[in-house]
């Protein structure tokens, strides 16, 4: 293999790693958002029960 082939393969591998990292970050943000919504709903229910 020549140097240019190795360079191209390295660039493709780096791009794949970067894209997979972005996918994990977006998935984590979705889970965090869902947890925040659940916590907010639970807090609202607690306030409602306390008011009754």
N, C-alpha and C positions, 0 to 999 in steps of 0.2 A: 504494500500500500504506500501511496505517496503521502506527502505532508498535507496536500490539499484534501485528500479523502479523509484523513484523520481529523482535520479541522472541521470539515462538514459534518462528520459523525459526532464530534464533540459539541458542535452548535445544536444539532438536533437533540442530543441527549440533555443538554442544558435547558433547552426550551421545554422538553417534556417534564423535567424536574420542576421548573418554574410553574408550569401549568398545573401540575398536580398539587403543588403547595397552595396555589390560588384556590383550587377546588376545595381543599381541606379548610382553608380560612373561611370561605363562603359558607361551607357546611357548618362550621363552628359558630359563625355569626347567626345563622338560622336557629341553631339550638339555643343560643343565648337569648335571642329575641323571644322564642317560644317560652323559655323559662321566665323571662321578665313578665310576659303576658299572664302566665299562670300565677305568678306571685302577686301581680296586681289584682287579679280576679279573686284570689284567696283573701287578700287584704280587704277588698270591697265586701266580701261575704262576712268577714269578721266584724267590720264596722256595722253592717246591716243587722247582724245578730245582736251586737251590743246596743244598738238603738232600739231594738224591740224589747 
